[in-house]
Amino acid sequence: MIISYSPLHRDPRILRQIQALKNDYKIITIGDTPVSNNSIIHYHTKISCKNIIQKYLVKIKKILYLILNFYRFFPAILEVKLNLKYILSNNINTPDIIIANDWDGLYLSSELKKNKSWNAKIYFDAHEYFPKHFNADIKWRLLLKPIIIQALRLCKNNFSIMSTVCSGIAKEYEKFFDLPVDSIRIITNAAEYNPALKPNNIKDGKIRLIHHGGAQKERKLELMIDMMKYLDPNKYELNFMITKTDPDYYNYLIKLAKKYKNINFIEPVSFSEITSKINNFDIGVYILKPESFNQKYALPNKLFEFIQARLAIAVGPSIEMVKIIERYNLGVHSKDFSSKSLANTISQLTPEQIMEYKYNSDKYAKELSAEENMNKIREIIAELAGE
């Protein structure tokens, strides 16, 4: 059983878990949307309130419990608990193993085990560090953070194996759960290996930079726009391939970029097409200012997509990204997180160095691909199954 409070049909982690296991195991999913596989039985996590009054009564109930901090009523204030009855009402086959994604997936899996008297083993894929969040506004700190911390504490002894995306986050979870050092597995956000892609030569003497992802304010993408004032417009071009996650912020970026003739916005492509599309560029760039714990230790999927696209890489001094870049000699990083610093770093690169980094991305693309992570997932499940 794979559980995730996400749209499963476009969640890369879930799709890779299914890809890794579908040939050897019967899979049941619980999530916001089903995957496009008729052999997989799916149960929805979405709550359907019968009428508007019931909907608002649920909201009022949750707010009252939060304000009063009634942790003895804790399960009742979670969305997990609100739809648990629906899931329990279905005649679900007893799973041998549950993959619980994120804190709420872990909580739901624990509740299902308790209510159904299941003896299933749980593999907890934590991904990020949930007690500290990217978007740590006052609402999150006061309302959601206490719930997440309490949920994790309640589930402390409920999982057999745990993984996260990098060693920095793993160490923090080991302290939180009082686990042995190096006991948490590392499953990165690596992209699928595409053997058809090869490094492209720099064209027309112009170095083309690319950044892709979502337009999210907390990522401060304007830093990369500001970077272009320090780079020769005749030699460098910045391209954004970003989705309108936050339309207002996206429009703000468009407005900022208008004063530069060498900044382009190109249409996003589907997730499966990203690496093929950005293969046409030279350097994948990202400045992620560490304003939260998860940003400090970020190891995002775009870094691995840069690698699969056979690009050179230029980033700020983000701890986990720098580890990968330096270990495999894939590119460069700036001294600090300022636009000027990364611009100076990029401007010192020769075309020959850029091509060397591209060739190294090609050399290590298979090793740093999702295929290696899927092998790790298969090993974890086989271990839990006692194979």
Secondary structure by P-SEA (a helix, b strand, c coil): cbbbcccccccaaaaaaaaacccccccccccccccccccbbbbbcbbbbccaaaaaaaaaaaaaaaaaccccccccccccccaaaaaaacccccccccccccaaaaaaaaaaaaaacccbbbbbccccccccccccccccccccaaaaaaaaaaacccccccccccaaaaaaaaaaaccccccccccccccccccccccccccccbbbbbbbcccccccccaaaaaaaaacccccbbbbbbcccccaaaaaaaaaaacccccbbbbbbccccccccccccccbbbbbbccccccccccccaaaaaaaaabbbbbbcccaaaaaaaaaaccccccccccaaaaaaaaaaccaaaaaaaaaaaaaacccccaaaaaaaaaaaaaaaacc
